[in-house]
Amino acid sequence: IKSGIIELLSRFETLETNLLASSYDDLIQQQVNKYNHYRH
């Protein structure tokens, strides 16, 4: 049972990291779009 819980937790951490990374990418993309918008 313990190993199953650890596996679940590590999977959850990976999911969380991926979510953070993708939302961070979205933020950067928004900033880039704003910058390009103001530049033109």
N, C-alpha and C positions, 0 to 999 in steps of 0.2 A: 504493500500500500504506500509506504513512504517514497519509494522510487517513482511511483506513478504521480504522486503529488509534486515531487521535485521536477519531474518532466513537464507537468502542467505549468508550474511556476516559470520555468525557463522559457517555455513556449510563449507564455503571457508576456514575459519581459521582452522577448524578440518582437512580438506584436506591438507592444507599447513603443519600442524604439523605432520601428518602422513608421508608426503613426506620427511620432514626433518628427522624424526626418521628413516625411511627406508634407506635414503642415508647415515645417520650416521652409521647405522648397516653395510652397505656395506663397508664403510671406515674401520671400525674396522675389518671386515672379511678380507679385503685386507691386513691389517697390520699383522694379525694373520698368514695368508698364507705366507707372506714374511718371517716372523719370523721362521715359521716351515721350510721353504725352506732353509734358511741360516743355521739352526741348524743341518740339516742332512748332 
